[in-house]
Amino acid sequence: MKNPFSDFRPGNYQIKESPVQRIVEEKQDVFNHIIKGYLDLVENEIKDLAWVVEHSRVVKVYGAAVEGLRDLQYDQAYIEEFCAELDGSNSIPYMIPGPAGLYVSALVNCSQESHISLRLGDYQRPFHFLGYGLPEGKTLTLQGDGGDFIGAGLNGGRLVVQGSAGNWCGAGMMGGEIRVDRHTGRNTGEWMQGGEIRVDGQIHGIGKTLFGGCIFKQGRLIAPQEVEQVF
Protein backbone atom coordinates (compact mmCIF):
# COMPACT_ATOMS: atom_id res chain seq x y z
CA MET A 1 0.00 0.00 0.00
CA LYS A 2 1.33 3.37 -0.96
CA ASN A 3 2.21 5.75 1.85
CA PRO A 4 -0.30 8.59 1.49
CA PHE A 5 2.30 11.05 2.79
CA SER A 6 5.08 10.06 0.43
CA ASP A 7 4.43 13.01 -1.88
CA PHE A 8 4.96 15.48 0.95
CA ARG A 9 8.72 15.60 1.28
CA PRO A 10 10.85 18.18 3.05
CA GLY A 11 11.96 20.95 0.79
CA ASN A 12 13.35 24.46 0.79
CA TYR A 13 10.53 26.93 1.15
CA GLN A 14 10.98 30.70 1.07
CA ILE A 15 8.66 32.67 3.33
CA LYS A 16 7.22 35.51 1.30
CA GLU A 17 6.84 38.94 2.80
CA SER A 18 3.24 39.72 3.68
CA PRO A 19 1.81 42.57 1.57
CA VAL A 20 -0.14 43.75 4.61
CA GLN A 21 3.02 43.88 6.72
CA ARG A 22 4.81 45.87 4.03
CA ILE A 23 1.95 48.37 3.81
CA VAL A 24 1.88 48.80 7.59
CA GLU A 25 5.63 49.38 7.68
CA GLU A 26 5.44 51.91 4.86
CA LYS A 27 2.64 53.80 6.62
CA GLN A 28 4.61 53.83 9.85
CA ASP A 29 7.64 55.20 7.99
CA VAL A 30 5.51 58.03 6.60
CA PHE A 31 4.08 58.86 10.02
CA ASN A 32 7.53 58.77 11.60
CA HIS A 33 8.70 61.21 8.91
CA ILE A 34 5.82 63.56 9.80
CA ILE A 35 6.63 63.38 13.52
CA LYS A 36 10.36 63.93 12.92
CA GLY A 37 9.62 66.94 10.72
CA TYR A 38 7.63 68.57 13.49
CA LEU A 39 10.21 67.80 16.18
CA ASP A 40 13.02 69.23 14.03
CA LEU A 41 10.93 72.34 13.43
CA VAL A 42 10.19 72.89 17.10
CA GLU A 43 13.77 72.16 18.19
CA ASN A 44 14.87 75.00 15.96
CA GLU A 45 12.13 77.36 17.16
CA ILE A 46 12.57 76.92 20.93
CA LYS A 47 16.18 78.06 20.88
CA ASP A 48 14.87 81.48 21.91
CA LEU A 49 12.91 79.85 24.78
CA ALA A 50 9.72 81.54 23.60
CA TRP A 51 7.81 81.59 20.34
CA VAL A 52 6.68 85.06 19.32
CA VAL A 53 4.02 85.64 16.68
CA GLU A 54 5.46 87.92 14.04
CA HIS A 55 4.96 87.86 10.29
CA SER A 56 8.51 86.94 9.28
CA ARG A 57 8.68 84.13 11.82
CA VAL A 58 5.31 82.71 10.77
CA VAL A 59 6.37 82.68 7.13
CA LYS A 60 9.67 81.04 8.04
CA VAL A 61 8.09 78.26 10.14
CA TYR A 62 5.42 77.53 7.53
CA GLY A 63 8.00 77.47 4.74
CA ALA A 64 10.23 75.07 6.66
CA ALA A 65 7.24 72.79 7.32
CA VAL A 66 6.29 72.70 3.63
CA GLU A 67 9.87 71.95 2.62
CA GLY A 68 10.03 69.03 5.05
CA LEU A 69 6.80 67.54 3.71
CA ARG A 70 7.66 67.86 0.04
CA ASP A 71 6.98 64.69 -2.02
CA LEU A 72 5.60 62.84 1.03
CA GLN A 73 2.48 60.77 0.26
CA TYR A 74 -0.22 60.80 2.97
CA ASP A 75 -3.93 61.44 3.48
CA GLN A 76 -6.33 62.87 6.06
CA ALA A 77 -5.91 59.87 8.37
CA TYR A 78 -2.24 60.78 8.91
CA ILE A 79 -3.17 64.39 9.74
CA GLU A 80 -5.79 63.27 12.26
CA GLU A 81 -3.34 60.84 13.86
CA PHE A 82 -0.70 63.56 14.10
CA CYS A 83 -3.16 65.93 15.80
CA ALA A 84 -4.06 63.18 18.28
CA GLU A 85 -0.36 62.58 18.99
CA LEU A 86 0.16 66.28 19.60
CA ASP A 87 -2.81 66.43 21.91
CA GLY A 88 -2.17 63.53 24.21
CA SER A 89 0.78 61.32 23.38
CA ASN A 90 4.08 61.09 25.20
CA SER A 91 5.91 60.49 21.92
CA ILE A 92 5.93 64.25 21.28
CA PRO A 93 7.54 65.98 24.28
CA TYR A 94 6.14 69.44 23.62
CA MET A 95 3.32 71.08 21.74
CA ILE A 96 3.67 74.79 20.95
CA PRO A 97 0.27 75.95 19.62
CA GLY A 98 1.65 78.35 16.98
CA PRO A 99 4.19 76.09 15.24
CA ALA A 100 1.90 73.08 15.76
CA GLY A 101 -0.96 74.80 13.93
CA LEU A 102 1.33 75.98 11.14
CA TYR A 103 2.66 72.44 10.73
CA VAL A 104 -0.87 71.02 10.57
CA SER A 105 -1.73 73.71 8.00
CA ALA A 106 1.27 72.67 5.92
CA LEU A 107 0.10 69.05 6.15
CA VAL A 108 -3.35 70.07 4.91
CA ASN A 109 -2.04 72.27 2.10
CA CYS A 110 0.52 69.71 0.87
CA SER A 111 -1.88 66.76 0.89
CA GLN A 112 -3.40 65.37 -2.29
CA GLU A 113 -6.95 65.65 -0.94
CA SER A 114 -9.07 68.65 -1.86
CA HIS A 115 -11.39 68.43 1.17
CA ILE A 116 -10.17 67.72 4.69
CA SER A 117 -12.09 67.74 7.98
CA LEU A 118 -10.52 67.92 11.44
CA ARG A 119 -12.50 67.07 14.58
CA LEU A 120 -11.19 69.75 16.93
CA GLY A 121 -13.75 68.74 19.54
CA ASP A 122 -11.73 65.58 20.13
CA TYR A 123 -8.71 67.53 21.41
CA GLN A 124 -8.04 69.22 24.74
CA ARG A 125 -5.37 71.63 23.50
CA PRO A 126 -5.99 74.61 21.21
CA PHE A 127 -4.64 74.75 17.69
CA HIS A 128 -3.76 78.18 16.31
CA PHE A 129 -3.12 79.11 12.65
CA LEU A 130 -5.25 76.30 11.23
CA GLY A 131 -6.08 77.08 7.62
CA TYR A 132 -2.99 79.25 7.22
CA GLY A 133 -2.28 79.86 3.53
CA LEU A 134 -5.11 77.52 2.46
CA PRO A 135 -4.83 77.55 -1.35
CA GLU A 136 -7.48 77.71 -4.04
CA GLY A 137 -9.16 74.37 -4.64
CA LYS A 138 -8.85 73.27 -1.01
CA THR A 139 -11.64 73.11 1.57
CA LEU A 140 -10.84 72.68 5.26
CA THR A 141 -13.64 72.01 7.74
CA LEU A 142 -12.93 72.45 11.45
CA GLN A 143 -15.47 70.61 13.58
CA GLY A 144 -15.34 72.53 16.85
CA ASP A 145 -13.80 75.75 18.13
CA GLY A 146 -10.54 76.98 16.63
CA GLY A 147 -7.79 79.01 18.27
CA ASP A 148 -6.29 82.34 17.24
CA PHE A 149 -5.20 83.25 13.69
CA ILE A 150 -7.62 80.75 12.12
CA GLY A 151 -7.51 81.25 8.35
CA ALA A 152 -4.62 83.72 8.51
CA GLY A 153 -3.05 84.25 5.10
CA LEU A 154 -5.86 82.29 3.42
CA ASN A 155 -4.94 82.16 -0.25
CA GLY A 156 -8.08 81.28 -2.20
CA GLY A 157 -9.30 78.24 -0.30
CA ARG A 158 -12.52 77.70 1.65
CA LEU A 159 -12.41 77.37 5.45
CA VAL A 160 -15.49 76.28 7.40
CA VAL A 161 -15.45 76.56 11.21
CA GLN A 162 -18.29 74.60 12.79
CA GLY A 163 -17.90 76.48 16.07
CA SER A 164 -16.14 79.69 17.09
CA ALA A 165 -12.77 81.15 16.07
CA GLY A 166 -10.43 83.11 18.31
CA ASN A 167 -8.70 86.45 17.74
CA TRP A 168 -7.19 87.52 14.41
CA CYS A 169 -9.43 85.26 12.35
CA GLY A 170 -8.58 85.72 8.66
CA ALA A 171 -5.66 88.06 9.40
CA GLY A 172 -3.82 88.92 6.21
CA MET A 173 -5.98 86.67 4.02
CA MET A 174 -5.47 87.18 0.30
CA GLY A 175 -8.62 85.61 -1.08
CA GLY A 176 -11.10 82.80 -0.62
CA GLU A 177 -13.82 82.34 1.98
CA ILE A 178 -14.00 81.81 5.74
CA ARG A 179 -17.33 80.73 7.19
CA VAL A 180 -17.72 80.69 11.00
CA ASP A 181 -20.91 79.16 12.39
CA ARG A 182 -20.66 80.89 15.78
CA HIS A 183 -18.39 83.75 16.90
CA THR A 184 -15.00 85.32 16.22
CA GLY A 185 -12.71 87.23 18.58
CA ARG A 186 -10.88 90.54 18.30
CA ASN A 187 -9.12 91.90 15.20
CA THR A 188 -11.16 89.79 12.80
CA GLY A 189 -9.87 90.36 9.27
CA GLU A 190 -6.89 92.52 10.28
CA TRP A 191 -4.71 93.28 7.22
CA MET A 192 -6.95 91.23 4.92
CA GLN A 193 -6.52 92.03 1.24
CA GLY A 194 -9.28 90.01 -0.37
CA GLY A 195 -11.90 87.33 0.05
CA GLU A 196 -14.85 87.07 2.42
CA ILE A 197 -15.30 86.34 6.11
CA ARG A 198 -18.85 85.34 7.04
CA VAL A 199 -19.73 85.03 10.73
CA ASP A 200 -23.16 83.73 11.74
CA GLY A 201 -22.74 84.77 15.38
CA GLN A 202 -21.08 87.77 16.99
CA ILE A 203 -17.79 89.48 16.13
CA HIS A 204 -15.87 90.77 19.12
CA GLY A 205 -13.91 93.27 17.07
CA ILE A 206 -12.99 94.10 13.46
CA GLY A 207 -9.37 94.74 12.50
CA LYS A 208 -8.45 98.41 12.26
CA THR A 209 -6.51 97.98 9.02
CA LEU A 210 -8.26 96.31 6.08
CA PHE A 211 -6.89 96.62 2.56
CA GLY A 212 -9.69 94.76 0.82
CA GLY A 213 -12.19 91.95 1.10
CA CYS A 214 -15.53 91.85 2.87
CA ILE A 215 -16.70 90.87 6.34
CA PHE A 216 -20.28 89.80 6.94
CA LYS A 217 -21.99 89.43 10.30
CA GLN A 218 -25.21 87.43 10.25
CA GLY A 219 -25.51 88.06 6.53
CA ARG A 220 -24.96 91.84 6.74
CA LEU A 221 -21.88 93.54 5.32
CA ILE A 222 -20.18 95.49 8.10
CA ALA A 223 -17.54 98.21 8.11
CA PRO A 224 -14.37 98.31 10.24
CA GLN A 225 -15.44 101.52 11.97
CA GLU A 226 -18.55 99.96 13.44
CA VAL A 227 -18.77 99.60 17.21
CA GLU A 228 -17.27 96.38 18.52
CA GLN A 229 -19.76 93.67 19.37
CA VAL A 230 -19.22 91.61 22.51
CA PHE A 231 -20.66 88.10 22.61
C-alpha positions as CSV (number, residue, x, y, z in Angstrom):
1,M,0.0,0.0,0.0
2,K,1.3,3.4,-1.0
3,N,2.2,5.8,1.8
4,P,-0.3,8.6,1.5
5,F,2.3,11.1,2.8
6,S,5.1,10.1,0.4
7,D,4.4,13.0,-1.9
8,F,5.0,15.5,0.9
9,R,8.7,15.6,1.3
10,P,10.8,18.2,3.1
11,G,12.0,21.0,0.8
12,N,13.3,24.5,0.8
13,Y,10.5,26.9,1.1
14,Q,11.0,30.7,1.1
15,I,8.7,32.7,3.3
16,K,7.2,35.5,1.3
17,E,6.8,38.9,2.8
18,S,3.2,39.7,3.7
19,P,1.8,42.6,1.6
20,V,-0.1,43.7,4.6
21,Q,3.0,43.9,6.7
22,R,4.8,45.9,4.0
23,I,1.9,48.4,3.8
24,V,1.9,48.8,7.6
25,E,5.6,49.4,7.7
26,E,5.4,51.9,4.9
27,K,2.6,53.8,6.6
28,Q,4.6,53.8,9.9
29,D,7.6,55.2,8.0
30,V,5.5,58.0,6.6
31,F,4.1,58.9,10.0
32,N,7.5,58.8,11.6
33,H,8.7,61.2,8.9
34,I,5.8,63.6,9.8
35,I,6.6,63.4,13.5
36,K,10.4,63.9,12.9
37,G,9.6,66.9,10.7
38,Y,7.6,68.6,13.5
39,L,10.2,67.8,16.2
40,D,13.0,69.2,14.0
41,L,10.9,72.3,13.4
42,V,10.2,72.9,17.1
43,E,13.8,72.2,18.2
44,N,14.9,75.0,16.0
45,E,12.1,77.4,17.2
46,I,12.6,76.9,20.9
47,K,16.2,78.1,20.9
48,D,14.9,81.5,21.9
49,L,12.9,79.8,24.8
50,A,9.7,81.5,23.6
51,W,7.8,81.6,20.3
52,V,6.7,85.1,19.3
53,V,4.0,85.6,16.7
54,E,5.5,87.9,14.0
55,H,5.0,87.9,10.3
56,S,8.5,86.9,9.3
57,R,8.7,84.1,11.8
58,V,5.3,82.7,10.8
59,V,6.4,82.7,7.1
60,K,9.7,81.0,8.0
61,V,8.1,78.3,10.1
62,Y,5.4,77.5,7.5
63,G,8.0,77.5,4.7
64,A,10.2,75.1,6.7
65,A,7.2,72.8,7.3
66,V,6.3,72.7,3.6
67,E,9.9,72.0,2.6
68,G,10.0,69.0,5.0
69,L,6.8,67.5,3.7
70,R,7.7,67.9,0.0
71,D,7.0,64.7,-2.0
72,L,5.6,62.8,1.0
73,Q,2.5,60.8,0.3
74,Y,-0.2,60.8,3.0
75,D,-3.9,61.4,3.5
76,Q,-6.3,62.9,6.1
77,A,-5.9,59.9,8.4
78,Y,-2.2,60.8,8.9
79,I,-3.2,64.4,9.7
80,E,-5.8,63.3,12.3
81,E,-3.3,60.8,13.9
82,F,-0.7,63.6,14.1
83,C,-3.2,65.9,15.8
84,A,-4.1,63.2,18.3
85,E,-0.4,62.6,19.0
86,L,0.2,66.3,19.6
87,D,-2.8,66.4,21.9
88,G,-2.2,63.5,24.2
89,S,0.8,61.3,23.4
90,N,4.1,61.1,25.2
91,S,5.9,60.5,21.9
92,I,5.9,64.3,21.3
93,P,7.5,66.0,24.3
94,Y,6.1,69.4,23.6
95,M,3.3,71.1,21.7
96,I,3.7,74.8,21.0
97,P,0.3,76.0,19.6
98,G,1.7,78.4,17.0
99,P,4.2,76.1,15.2
100,A,1.9,73.1,15.8
101,G,-1.0,74.8,13.9
102,L,1.3,76.0,11.1
103,Y,2.7,72.4,10.7
104,V,-0.9,71.0,10.6
105,S,-1.7,73.7,8.0
106,A,1.3,72.7,5.9
107,L,0.1,69.0,6.2
108,V,-3.4,70.1,4.9
109,N,-2.0,72.3,2.1
110,C,0.5,69.7,0.9
111,S,-1.9,66.8,0.9
112,Q,-3.4,65.4,-2.3
113,E,-6.9,65.6,-0.9
114,S,-9.1,68.6,-1.9
115,H,-11.4,68.4,1.2
116,I,-10.2,67.7,4.7
117,S,-12.1,67.7,8.0
118,L,-10.5,67.9,11.4
119,R,-12.5,67.1,14.6
120,L,-11.2,69.7,16.9
121,G,-13.8,68.7,19.5
122,D,-11.7,65.6,20.1
123,Y,-8.7,67.5,21.4
124,Q,-8.0,69.2,24.7
125,R,-5.4,71.6,23.5
126,P,-6.0,74.6,21.2
127,F,-4.6,74.7,17.7
128,H,-3.8,78.2,16.3
129,F,-3.1,79.1,12.6
130,L,-5.3,76.3,11.2
131,G,-6.1,77.1,7.6
132,Y,-3.0,79.3,7.2
133,G,-2.3,79.9,3.5
134,L,-5.1,77.5,2.5
135,P,-4.8,77.6,-1.3
136,E,-7.5,77.7,-4.0
137,G,-9.2,74.4,-4.6
138,K,-8.8,73.3,-1.0
139,T,-11.6,73.1,1.6
140,L,-10.8,72.7,5.3
141,T,-13.6,72.0,7.7
142,L,-12.9,72.5,11.4
143,Q,-15.5,70.6,13.6
144,G,-15.3,72.5,16.8
145,D,-13.8,75.8,18.1
146,G,-10.5,77.0,16.6
147,G,-7.8,79.0,18.3
148,D,-6.3,82.3,17.2
149,F,-5.2,83.3,13.7
150,I,-7.6,80.8,12.1
151,G,-7.5,81.2,8.3
152,A,-4.6,83.7,8.5
153,G,-3.0,84.3,5.1
154,L,-5.9,82.3,3.4
155,N,-4.9,82.2,-0.2
156,G,-8.1,81.3,-2.2
157,G,-9.3,78.2,-0.3
158,R,-12.5,77.7,1.6
159,L,-12.4,77.4,5.5
160,V,-15.5,76.3,7.4
161,V,-15.4,76.6,11.2
162,Q,-18.3,74.6,12.8
163,G,-17.9,76.5,16.1
164,S,-16.1,79.7,17.1
165,A,-12.8,81.1,16.1
166,G,-10.4,83.1,18.3
167,N,-8.7,86.5,17.7
168,W,-7.2,87.5,14.4
169,C,-9.4,85.3,12.3
170,G,-8.6,85.7,8.7
171,A,-5.7,88.1,9.4
172,G,-3.8,88.9,6.2
173,M,-6.0,86.7,4.0
174,M,-5.5,87.2,0.3
175,G,-8.6,85.6,-1.1
176,G,-11.1,82.8,-0.6
177,E,-13.8,82.3,2.0
178,I,-14.0,81.8,5.7
179,R,-17.3,80.7,7.2
180,V,-17.7,80.7,11.0
181,D,-20.9,79.2,12.4
182,R,-20.7,80.9,15.8
183,H,-18.4,83.7,16.9
184,T,-15.0,85.3,16.2
185,G,-12.7,87.2,18.6
186,R,-10.9,90.5,18.3
187,N,-9.1,91.9,15.2
188,T,-11.2,89.8,12.8
189,G,-9.9,90.4,9.3
190,E,-6.9,92.5,10.3
191,W,-4.7,93.3,7.2
192,M,-7.0,91.2,4.9
193,Q,-6.5,92.0,1.2
194,G,-9.3,90.0,-0.4
195,G,-11.9,87.3,0.1
196,E,-14.8,87.1,2.4
197,I,-15.3,86.3,6.1
198,R,-18.9,85.3,7.0
199,V,-19.7,85.0,10.7
200,D,-23.2,83.7,11.7
201,G,-22.7,84.8,15.4
202,Q,-21.1,87.8,17.0
203,I,-17.8,89.5,16.1
204,H,-15.9,90.8,19.1
205,G,-13.9,93.3,17.1
206,I,-13.0,94.1,13.5
207,G,-9.4,94.7,12.5
208,K,-8.5,98.4,12.3
209,T,-6.5,98.0,9.0
210,L,-8.3,96.3,6.1
211,F,-6.9,96.6,2.6
212,G,-9.7,94.8,0.8
213,G,-12.2,91.9,1.1
214,C,-15.5,91.8,2.9
215,I,-16.7,90.9,6.3
216,F,-20.3,89.8,6.9
217,K,-22.0,89.4,10.3
218,Q,-25.2,87.4,10.3
219,G,-25.5,88.1,6.5
220,R,-25.0,91.8,6.7
221,L,-21.9,93.5,5.3
222,I,-20.2,95.5,8.1
223,A,-17.5,98.2,8.1
224,P,-14.4,98.3,10.2
225,Q,-15.4,101.5,12.0
226,E,-18.6,100.0,13.4
227,V,-18.8,99.6,17.2
228,E,-17.3,96.4,18.5
229,Q,-19.8,93.7,19.4
230,V,-19.2,91.6,22.5
231,F,-20.7,88.1,22.6
